[in-house]
Amino acid sequence: MTGEAALPRQNGELVFDAPWEGRVLGMALAVVQDRGLDWDDFRERLIAAIDADPTRPYYESWTAALTDLVVDLGVVSADDVAVRAARVDP
């Protein structure tokens, strides 16, 4: 990916500030592959998530884009996501 959706890299290696960031990247890749989607199906959502809140941390935009994708695919409901998110300690 290039532009605003480009993955953060340092010396050619992906950069993650916390383990969950790598996990959300892996989950996005897995959903795209498992559902037989084109990567652009996710990439367009990521760009939209970044545009919607340019100050949001990069991988939080990944989480928002992935959430939108799995809800739209019917993998989970928006209510399920809200209930599970409420269980996570801030």
DOMARTOR-110377 format. One record per atom (N, C-alpha, C): residue number from 0; atom name; x, y, z. Coordinates in Angstrom, 1 decimal. Layout:
+-----+----+--------+--------+--------+
!   i ! at !     xx !     yy !     zz !
+-----+----+--------+--------+--------+
! NUM ! CA !      X !      Y !      Z !
...
+-----+----+--------+--------+--------+
end
This chain:
+-----+----+--------+--------+--------+
!   i ! at !     xx !     yy !     zz !
+-----+----+--------+--------+--------+
!   0 !  N !    0.8 !   -1.2 !    0.0 !
!   0 ! CA !    0.0 !    0.0 !    0.0 !
!   0 !  C !    0.9 !    1.2 !    0.0 !
!   1 !  N !    0.4 !    2.3 !   -0.6 !
!   1 ! CA !    1.1 !    3.5 !   -0.7 !
!   1 !  C !    0.2 !    4.6 !   -0.2 !
!   2 !  N !    0.8 !    5.8 !   -0.1 !
!   2 ! CA !    0.0 !    7.0 !    0.4 !
!   2 !  C !   -0.4 !    6.9 !    1.9 !
!   3 !  N !   -1.5 !    7.4 !    2.2 !
!   3 ! CA !   -1.9 !    7.5 !    3.6 !
!   3 !  C !   -2.2 !    6.1 !    4.2 !
!   4 !  N !   -2.4 !    5.1 !    3.4 !
!   4 ! CA !   -2.7 !    3.8 !    3.9 !
!   4 !  C !   -1.4 !    2.9 !    4.0 !
!   5 !  N !   -0.3 !    3.5 !    3.6 !
!   5 ! CA !    1.0 !    2.7 !    3.7 !
!   5 !  C !    1.3 !    2.3 !    5.1 !
!   6 !  N !    1.8 !    1.0 !    5.2 !
!   6 ! CA !    2.2 !    0.5 !    6.4 !
!   6 !  C !    3.4 !    1.2 !    6.9 !
!   7 !  N !    3.5 !    1.5 !    8.3 !
!   7 ! CA !    4.7 !    2.1 !    8.8 !
!   7 !  C !    5.9 !    1.2 !    8.8 !
!   8 !  N !    7.0 !    1.6 !    8.3 !
!   8 ! CA !    8.2 !    0.8 !    8.2 !
!   8 !  C !    9.4 !    1.6 !    8.7 !
!   9 !  N !   10.4 !    0.8 !    9.1 !
!   9 ! CA !   11.7 !    1.4 !    9.5 !
!   9 !  C !   12.7 !    0.4 !    9.0 !
!  10 !  N !   13.6 !    0.9 !    8.2 !
!  10 ! CA !   14.6 !    0.0 !    7.6 !
!  10 !  C !   14.0 !   -1.2 !    6.8 !
!  11 !  N !   12.8 !   -0.9 !    6.2 !
!  11 ! CA !   12.1 !   -1.9 !    5.4 !
!  11 !  C !   11.3 !   -2.9 !    6.2 !
!  12 !  N !   11.3 !   -2.8 !    7.5 !
!  12 ! CA !   10.6 !   -3.7 !    8.4 !
!  12 !  C !    9.3 !   -3.0 !    8.9 !
!  13 !  N !    8.2 !   -3.8 !    9.0 !
!  13 ! CA !    7.0 !   -3.2 !    9.6 !
!  13 !  C !    7.3 !   -2.8 !   11.1 !
!  14 !  N !    6.6 !   -1.7 !   11.4 !
!  14 ! CA !    6.8 !   -1.2 !   12.8 !
!  14 !  C !    5.5 !   -1.2 !   13.5 !
!  15 !  N !    5.5 !   -1.8 !   14.7 !
!  15 ! CA !    4.4 !   -1.8 !   15.6 !
!  15 !  C !    4.8 !   -1.3 !   17.0 !
!  16 !  N !    3.9 !   -0.4 !   17.5 !
!  16 ! CA !    4.2 !    0.1 !   18.8 !
!  16 !  C !    3.7 !   -0.8 !   19.9 !
!  17 !  N !    2.8 !   -1.7 !   19.6 !
!  17 ! CA !    2.2 !   -2.6 !   20.6 !
!  17 !  C !    1.8 !   -3.9 !   19.9 !
!  18 !  N !    1.8 !   -5.0 !   20.6 !
!  18 ! CA !    1.5 !   -6.3 !   19.9 !
!  18 !  C !    0.1 !   -6.3 !   19.2 !
!  19 !  N !   -0.9 !   -5.6 !   19.8 !
!  19 ! CA !   -2.2 !   -5.6 !   19.2 !
!  19 !  C !   -2.2 !   -5.1 !   17.8 !
!  20 !  N !   -1.3 !   -4.2 !   17.5 !
!  20 ! CA !   -1.2 !   -3.6 !   16.2 !
!  20 !  C !   -0.9 !   -4.6 !   15.1 !
!  21 !  N !    0.1 !   -5.5 !   15.4 !
!  21 ! CA !    0.4 !   -6.6 !   14.5 !
!  21 !  C !   -0.8 !   -7.6 !   14.4 !
!  22 !  N !   -1.5 !   -7.7 !   15.4 !
!  22 ! CA !   -2.6 !   -8.7 !   15.4 !
!  22 !  C !   -3.8 !   -8.2 !   14.5 !
!  23 !  N !   -4.0 !   -6.8 !   14.6 !
!  23 ! CA !   -5.1 !   -6.3 !   13.8 !
!  23 !  C !   -4.7 !   -6.4 !   12.3 !
!  24 !  N !   -3.5 !   -6.2 !   12.0 !
!  24 ! CA !   -3.0 !   -6.3 !   10.6 !
!  24 !  C !   -3.2 !   -7.8 !   10.2 !
!  25 !  N !   -2.8 !   -8.7 !   11.0 !
!  25 ! CA !   -3.0 !  -10.1 !   10.7 !
!  25 !  C !   -4.4 !  -10.5 !   10.5 !
!  26 !  N !   -5.3 !  -10.0 !   11.4 !
!  26 ! CA !   -6.7 !  -10.3 !   11.3 !
!  26 !  C !   -7.3 !   -9.8 !   10.0 !
!  27 !  N !   -6.9 !   -8.6 !    9.6 !
!  27 ! CA !   -7.4 !   -8.0 !    8.3 !
!  27 !  C !   -6.9 !   -8.9 !    7.2 !
!  28 !  N !   -5.7 !   -9.3 !    7.2 !
!  28 ! CA !   -5.2 !  -10.1 !    6.1 !
!  28 !  C !   -6.0 !  -11.4 !    6.1 !
!  29 !  N !   -6.2 !  -12.0 !    7.2 !
!  29 ! CA !   -7.0 !  -13.3 !    7.3 !
!  29 !  C !   -8.4 !  -13.2 !    6.8 !
!  30 !  N !   -9.1 !  -12.1 !    7.2 !
!  30 ! CA !  -10.5 !  -11.9 !    6.8 !
!  30 !  C !  -10.5 !  -11.8 !    5.2 !
!  31 !  N !   -9.6 !  -10.9 !    4.7 !
!  31 ! CA !   -9.6 !  -10.7 !    3.2 !
!  31 !  C !   -9.4 !  -12.1 !    2.5 !
!  32 !  N !   -8.4 !  -12.8 !    3.0 !
!  32 ! CA !   -8.1 !  -14.1 !    2.4 !
!  32 !  C !   -9.2 !  -15.1 !    2.6 !
!  33 !  N !   -9.7 !  -15.2 !    3.8 !
!  33 ! CA !  -10.7 !  -16.2 !    4.1 !
!  33 !  C !  -12.0 !  -16.0 !    3.3 !
!  34 !  N !  -12.4 !  -14.7 !    3.1 !
!  34 ! CA !  -13.6 !  -14.4 !    2.4 !
!  34 !  C !  -13.4 !  -14.2 !    0.9 !
!  35 !  N !  -12.2 !  -14.4 !    0.4 !
!  35 ! CA !  -11.9 !  -14.4 !   -1.0 !
!  35 !  C !  -12.1 !  -13.0 !   -1.5 !
!  36 !  N !  -11.8 !  -12.0 !   -0.7 !
!  36 ! CA !  -11.9 !  -10.6 !   -1.1 !
!  36 !  C !  -10.7 !  -10.1 !   -1.8 !
!  37 !  N !  -10.8 !   -9.0 !   -2.5 !
!  37 ! CA !   -9.7 !   -8.3 !   -3.1 !
!  37 !  C !   -9.1 !   -7.4 !   -2.0 !
!  38 !  N !   -7.8 !   -7.3 !   -1.9 !
!  38 ! CA !   -7.2 !   -6.4 !   -0.9 !
!  38 !  C !   -7.8 !   -5.0 !   -0.9 !
!  39 !  N !   -8.1 !   -4.5 !   -2.1 !
!  39 ! CA !   -8.7 !   -3.2 !   -2.2 !
!  39 !  C !  -10.0 !   -3.0 !   -1.5 !
!  40 !  N !  -10.7 !   -4.1 !   -1.2 !
!  40 ! CA !  -12.0 !   -4.1 !   -0.5 !
!  40 !  C !  -11.7 !   -3.5 !    1.0 !
!  41 !  N !  -10.5 !   -4.0 !    1.5 !
!  41 ! CA !  -10.1 !   -3.5 !    2.8 !
!  41 !  C !   -9.4 !   -2.2 !    2.7 !
!  42 !  N !   -8.5 !   -2.0 !    1.8 !
!  42 ! CA !   -7.8 !   -0.8 !    1.6 !
!  42 !  C !   -8.7 !    0.4 !    1.5 !
!  43 !  N !   -9.7 !    0.3 !    0.7 !
!  43 ! CA !  -10.6 !    1.5 !    0.6 !
!  43 !  C !  -11.3 !    1.8 !    1.9 !
!  44 !  N !  -11.6 !    0.8 !    2.7 !
!  44 ! CA !  -12.2 !    1.1 !    4.0 !
!  44 !  C !  -11.2 !    1.8 !    4.9 !
!  45 !  N !   -9.9 !    1.3 !    4.8 !
!  45 ! CA !   -8.8 !    1.9 !    5.6 !
!  45 !  C !   -8.6 !    3.4 !    5.3 !
!  46 !  N !   -8.6 !    3.7 !    4.0 !
!  46 ! CA !   -8.4 !    5.1 !    3.6 !
!  46 !  C !   -9.6 !    5.9 !    4.1 !
!  47 !  N !  -10.8 !    5.4 !    4.0 !
!  47 ! CA !  -12.0 !    6.1 !    4.5 !
!  47 !  C !  -11.9 !    6.3 !    6.0 !
!  48 !  N !  -11.4 !    5.3 !    6.7 !
!  48 ! CA !  -11.3 !    5.4 !    8.2 !
!  48 !  C !  -10.3 !    6.5 !    8.5 !
!  49 !  N !   -9.2 !    6.5 !    7.8 !
!  49 ! CA !   -8.1 !    7.6 !    8.0 !
!  49 !  C !   -8.7 !    8.9 !    7.7 !
!  50 !  N !   -9.4 !    9.0 !    6.6 !
!  50 ! CA !  -10.0 !   10.3 !    6.2 !
!  50 !  C !  -11.0 !   10.8 !    7.2 !
!  51 !  N !  -11.8 !    9.9 !    7.8 !
!  51 ! CA !  -12.8 !   10.2 !    8.7 !
!  51 !  C !  -12.3 !   10.8 !   10.0 !
!  52 !  N !  -11.0 !   10.4 !   10.4 !
!  52 ! CA !  -10.4 !   10.9 !   11.6 !
!  52 !  C !   -8.9 !   10.9 !   11.4 !
!  53 !  N !   -8.4 !   11.9 !   10.8 !
!  53 ! CA !   -6.9 !   11.9 !   10.5 !
!  53 !  C !   -6.0 !   12.0 !   11.7 !
!  54 !  N !   -6.6 !   12.4 !   12.8 !
!  54 ! CA !   -5.7 !   12.4 !   14.1 !
!  54 !  C !   -5.7 !   11.1 !   14.8 !
!  55 !  N !   -6.6 !   10.2 !   14.4 !
!  55 ! CA !   -6.7 !    8.9 !   15.1 !
!  55 !  C !   -5.4 !    8.1 !   14.8 !
!  56 !  N !   -4.8 !    7.4 !   15.8 !
!  56 ! CA !   -3.6 !    6.6 !   15.5 !
!  56 !  C !   -3.9 !    5.6 !   14.4 !
!  57 !  N !   -2.8 !    5.4 !   13.6 !
!  57 ! CA !   -2.9 !    4.6 !   12.4 !
!  57 !  C !   -3.6 !    3.2 !   12.6 !
!  58 !  N !   -3.1 !    2.4 !   13.6 !
!  58 ! CA !   -3.7 !    1.1 !   13.7 !
!  58 !  C !   -5.1 !    1.1 !   14.3 !
!  59 !  N !   -5.5 !    2.2 !   15.0 !
!  59 ! CA !   -6.9 !    2.3 !   15.4 !
!  59 !  C !   -7.7 !    2.5 !   14.2 !
!  60 !  N !   -7.2 !    3.1 !   13.1 !
!  60 ! CA !   -8.0 !    3.2 !   11.9 !
!  60 !  C !   -8.1 !    1.8 !   11.2 !
!  61 !  N !   -7.1 !    1.0 !   11.4 !
!  61 ! CA !   -7.1 !   -0.4 !   10.9 !
!  61 !  C !   -8.3 !   -1.1 !   11.6 !
!  62 !  N !   -8.4 !   -0.9 !   12.9 !
!  62 ! CA !   -9.4 !   -1.5 !   13.7 !
!  62 !  C !  -10.8 !   -1.1 !   13.2 !
!  63 !  N !  -10.9 !    0.2 !   13.0 !
!  63 ! CA !  -12.2 !    0.8 !   12.5 !
!  63 !  C !  -12.6 !    0.2 !   11.2 !
!  64 !  N !  -11.6 !    0.1 !   10.3 !
!  64 ! CA !  -11.9 !   -0.4 !    8.9 !
!  64 !  C !  -12.2 !   -1.9 !    9.0 !
!  65 !  N !  -11.5 !   -2.6 !    9.8 !
!  65 ! CA !  -11.8 !   -4.1 !    9.9 !
!  65 !  C !  -13.2 !   -4.3 !   10.6 !
!  66 !  N !  -13.5 !   -3.5 !   11.6 !
!  66 ! CA !  -14.8 !   -3.6 !   12.2 !
!  66 !  C !  -15.9 !   -3.4 !   11.2 !
!  67 !  N !  -15.8 !   -2.3 !   10.4 !
!  67 ! CA !  -16.8 !   -2.0 !    9.4 !
!  67 !  C !  -16.9 !   -3.2 !    8.4 !
!  68 !  N !  -15.8 !   -3.7 !    8.0 !
!  68 ! CA !  -15.8 !   -4.8 !    7.0 !
!  68 !  C !  -16.5 !   -6.1 !    7.6 !
!  69 !  N !  -16.1 !   -6.5 !    8.8 !
!  69 ! CA !  -16.8 !   -7.7 !    9.3 !
!  69 !  C !  -18.2 !   -7.5 !    9.6 !
!  70 !  N !  -18.6 !   -6.3 !   10.0 !
!  70 ! CA !  -20.1 !   -6.1 !   10.2 !
!  70 !  C !  -20.8 !   -6.1 !    8.9 !
!  71 !  N !  -20.2 !   -5.4 !    7.9 !
!  71 ! CA !  -20.9 !   -5.4 !    6.5 !
!  71 !  C !  -20.9 !   -6.8 !    5.9 !
!  72 !  N !  -20.0 !   -7.7 !    6.2 !
!  72 ! CA !  -20.0 !   -9.1 !    5.7 !
!  72 !  C !  -20.9 !  -10.0 !    6.5 !
!  73 !  N !  -21.4 !   -9.5 !    7.6 !
!  73 ! CA !  -22.3 !  -10.3 !    8.5 !
!  73 !  C !  -21.6 !  -11.3 !    9.4 !
!  74 !  N !  -20.3 !  -11.1 !    9.5 !
!  74 ! CA !  -19.5 !  -12.0 !   10.4 !
!  74 !  C !  -19.9 !  -11.8 !   11.8 !
!  75 !  N !  -20.1 !  -10.5 !   12.2 !
!  75 ! CA !  -20.6 !  -10.1 !   13.5 !
!  75 !  C !  -21.6 !   -9.0 !   13.3 !
!  76 !  N !  -22.4 !   -8.7 !   14.4 !
!  76 ! CA !  -23.3 !   -7.5 !   14.3 !
!  76 !  C !  -22.6 !   -6.4 !   15.0 !
!  77 !  N !  -23.1 !   -5.2 !   14.7 !
!  77 ! CA !  -22.5 !   -4.0 !   15.3 !
!  77 !  C !  -22.8 !   -4.0 !   16.8 !
!  78 !  N !  -23.9 !   -4.6 !   17.2 !
!  78 ! CA !  -24.2 !   -4.8 !   18.6 !
!  78 !  C !  -23.2 !   -5.7 !   19.3 !
!  79 !  N !  -22.8 !   -6.8 !   18.6 !
!  79 ! CA !  -21.8 !   -7.7 !   19.2 !
!  79 !  C !  -20.5 !   -7.0 !   19.4 !
!  80 !  N !  -20.1 !   -6.2 !   18.4 !
!  80 ! CA !  -18.8 !   -5.4 !   18.5 !
!  80 !  C !  -18.9 !   -4.5 !   19.7 !
!  81 !  N !  -20.0 !   -3.8 !   19.9 !
!  81 ! CA !  -20.2 !   -2.8 !   21.0 !
!  81 !  C !  -20.1 !   -3.5 !   22.3 !
!  82 !  N !  -20.7 !   -4.7 !   22.4 !
!  82 ! CA !  -20.7 !   -5.4 !   23.7 !
!  82 !  C !  -19.3 !   -5.9 !   24.0 !
!  83 !  N !  -18.6 !   -6.4 !   23.0 !
!  83 ! CA !  -17.2 !   -6.9 !   23.3 !
!  83 !  C !  -16.3 !   -5.7 !   23.6 !
!  84 !  N !  -16.4 !   -4.6 !   22.9 !
!  84 ! CA !  -15.6 !   -3.5 !   23.1 !
!  84 !  C !  -15.8 !   -2.9 !   24.5 !
!  85 !  N !  -17.0 !   -3.0 !   25.0 !
!  85 ! CA !  -17.2 !   -2.5 !   26.4 !
!  85 !  C !  -16.5 !   -3.3 !   27.4 !
!  86 !  N !  -16.2 !   -4.6 !   27.1 !
!  86 ! CA !  -15.6 !   -5.5 !   28.0 !
!  86 !  C !  -14.1 !   -5.2 !   28.1 !
!  87 !  N !  -13.5 !   -4.5 !   27.1 !
!  87 ! CA !  -12.1 !   -4.3 !   27.1 !
!  87 !  C !  -11.7 !   -3.1 !   28.0 !
!  88 !  N !  -10.7 !   -3.3 !   28.8 !
!  88 ! CA !  -10.3 !   -2.2 !   29.7 !
!  88 !  C !   -9.6 !   -1.1 !   28.9 !
!  89 !  N !  -10.0 !    0.1 !   29.2 !
!  89 ! CA !   -9.4 !    1.2 !   28.4 !
!  89 !  C !   -8.0 !    1.5 !   28.8 !
+-----+----+--------+--------+--------+
end
